[in-house]
């Protein structure tokens, strides 16, 4: 083989020779840095646009319209066996304001969380923590409403209709349970010493996420006051948040850790949460009907 050609020298303005310029690296587009975050944003927005295109009110959809698009309802899940609502409900929103606030929070938390858990980890955290929130909401709504359901069933001497189920159990929808789940994940992972970020900056980021979760939980509790006029599914928020903490406990951040170690711990986290959700779902299926 011949010798490679010499690198040409370039004459600088002052008459000395300078090394050749280095190739300019193209900066990555923001969406490619966090593709899973933007994918989830896109799915939620597309579902909302599809709802509006089918004559659903963009500001105040009815309960029947929300149920048609997959909202959660304890009666529909536990009596009619529509378990798919546990997942679909986290992509359905009760109007434009509800969508905008949830997507703003998802965008901010997702851009912060995805570099730490990877795209697959973020998608998993969104689905699993959102499902955990909806399962806890289903359980609490059933527990609160079951005496009335039992009385109505005995009065009618048989099963009740779908419309009667809707009148008994509230419809739950929105990505907020999953958003709280991402907050829980961040609170755990931002404490890791493996991250190549100054400790003071990590502490500030972690405090901001804690404040976000605490303030929104307080706002949710405040809506329980009679006459407040807004209903917030606090159980979905709490369930998602607790699941986020649980999901992140065995993880190490993707940044600053060996890839095999992160992948192994991600599989452990997925197995733990999926197993817990399956067991909890089985328990819910055995509740008295």
N, C-alpha and C positions, 0 to 999 in steps of 0.2 A: 504494500500500500504506500502511496506517496505521502509526503508530509503535508499537513493542512496549510492553507495559505495564511500568511501572517495577518494579524488584526490591524487594519489601517489606523494610522495615527491622524489626529485632527489638529490643525493649527488653531490655537485659541487667539482671541483678539490681541493679547499682549505679546504674541510672538512665540510663546512656549507651546509645547505639545501637550495635549490633553487626551485622556482615555476616551474611547467612543462612548456615546450616550447609551444608557441602559434603556431597554424597552419599557414603555409605560404600561403598567398593569391596569387593566380595566376594572373599575370598581363594580362589585356585584350589585345587582338590583336589589332593592329592599325586599321585594317579594321572595327572591330566591334565598335570602337569609333565613326566612321563617315561612316556608311554603305551607306547612300544616296550619299555621295561624290564619293565613289568607284563604286556604281551602275552607276552613270552618266558617270564616266570615262570609265567603261566597255562598256556601250552602244555605246558611241562615237567611241571607238576603234573597237568594233565588226562591226559597220556599215562601217567603213573604210576598215577593212579586207574583208568584203563581197564585197565592191566595187572593191578592187584589185583582188579578186578571180574571178570576172566577167570581167576581162580584162580592167578595168579602170586604167589609168596611175596613179601610186602612187605619181608622182611628178608634173604632169601637166595635169590633167583631162580636157576634153573638156566641153564646156557649155552644149552640148546635154547630156553628161554623168552625169553631175551634176543635170540637170533637171530630168533625168530619176530616180535619187535617191532621189529627193524631194527638190531640191533647190528652193528658193523663186524667184518669178518673178512677177512684178506688172501686166503685161498683163495676165499671166496665172491665177492669183488670181482674178483680177477684171473683166476680160472679160470672161474667161473660167470657173470661179467659183471654182477654185481649192484652197479653203481656207485652206485645210490641210497642204499646204506648209508653212504656217506661223509657224507651230510647227515642221514639219520634217526638215526644213532647219537648225535648230539649232543642228542637229546631223550629218550633212553632211559637209565635209571639202575639201578644194581645195588643196590637196596634203599633203604629210607627214610633211613638215615643218609647215604648217598651223595647222595641227592636234596637233603636238608636243607643239607648243607655247600656243595654247588654253588649252590643257590638263594640262600643267605645271601651268598656271594661275588658272585653275579651281581647281586643287589639293590644291594649297596653300590657296586660298580664301575659298574653301569648308571646309577644316580642321579647319579653324578659325571660319567660320560662323555656321557650323552645331551644335556645342555645345550651341550656342546662340539661335538658332531658332528651333532646333530639326530636325530629319530626314524628317518628313512631311513638315516642314516649308522650309527646303532647297530645296526639290523637287518642292514645290509650287513656291518658289522664282525663281528657274531656269526656269521653264516652263513659268511662267507669265511674267517675265522680258524679257526673250528671245522672247516671242510672241510680247510684246510691242515694242521691238526694230525692229522686222521684219515688224510690222504694220506701224511704222513710216517710215521705209525705203521704204515700198510699196507706202505710200502716197506721199513722196517727189519725188520718181522716176516717179510716175504717173503725178504729177504736172509739173515736168520738161519736160517730154516727150509728154504730151498730145497734144500740138500744132502740133507736127510732126505726131502723130497718127491721129489726126483729118484731117490733110491735106491728108495723105495717104488713109484714108477711103473714103474721097470725090473723090480722084483721081481714086480709084478702083471701086467706085459706089457699095460698099458692104463690108462685113466683111473681115478682113485680116486673113491670115493663121497663124498657130502656129509658123512656121519658121520666118515669118515676125515679130511676137511679140517678139521672141527671139532676133532678130536683133535690135529692138527698145529699149527694156528694159534689163538692166543688170541682171544677175543671182546672187542672194545673198545666202551665205551659211556660216556656222560656229557657234560656241558656244560663240563667243566674246560678243554678245549682252547680253547673260545671265551672262557671266563673269562680265561685267560691272554692271549688275544688282546686283550681289552679293557684288560688291565693294560698291554700294550705300547703301545696307542693312547694311554692316559693319560700314560705316561712321556714320550712325545714331545710331546703337546699342552700338558701342564702347564708346559712350559718356555717357552711362547710369551709374548713381551712384550705381546701384544695384549690379554691378559686383564685386565679391570679389577679385579684383586685384588692386594693388597699382595704384594710379592716374597717377604717372609718366609713368608706364609701359603702361597703357591704352592710354595715350597721344602719346607715341611712336608708338604703333600699329596703332592708328588712322591716324597719320601723314603718315606712310608708305603706308596705303591704299589710302589716298588722293593723295600722290605723284604718286602712280601707275596709278590711274585714270587720273590725269592731264597729266603725261608724254605721256601716250598712246593716249589721245585725241589730244595732240599737234602733235604727230607722224602721226595720222590719217589726221589731217588738212594739214600737210606738203605734204602728197601724192596727194593733189589736184593740186599741182604745175605741169604744163604741162611737160611731159617728165620724170616724176619721175619713171614710170615703174611699180608701184605697186598700185593696187586699194584696198582701205579699205572702208568698208561701215560705214562711220561715223554716219549716221542716226541710224543705228542699235545700235551703241555704246551709242549714246546720249539717244535714247529711252529706252534702257535697264537700263541705269544709273538713269534716272529720275524716272522710274518705281520702281527701287530698293529703292530710297529715299521715294517714296510714300508708298510703301509696308511696310517699316519699321517704318513709323511715328507712327502708333497706337500700335506697338508692345512694349513689354518689353522683355529683354533677358530671355531665359528659365532658365539660371543660376541666382540664387539670387532672383527669384520671385516665389510667390505661383503658383503651377501648374494650379489651376482653373483660376486664373487671366491671365496667359499666354495663356491658351487654348481659353479663351473668346476673348482676343485681337487678337489672330491668326485668329479666325473666322471673326472678324471685318475686318482685313487686307485683307483676301481672298475675302470677299464680296465686299469691296471697289474696289479692283483692277479688279476683274472679271467684275463687273458692268461697270467700266470705259472702259475696253477693248471691251465689248459687244457694248457699245454705239459708240465707235470709229469705230468698224468694221461696224456697221450699217451705220454710216456716209460715210465710204469708199464705201460701196455697192451702195450708192445713187449718187456717183460722175458721171458726164456725160460721157457716153461711145462713 
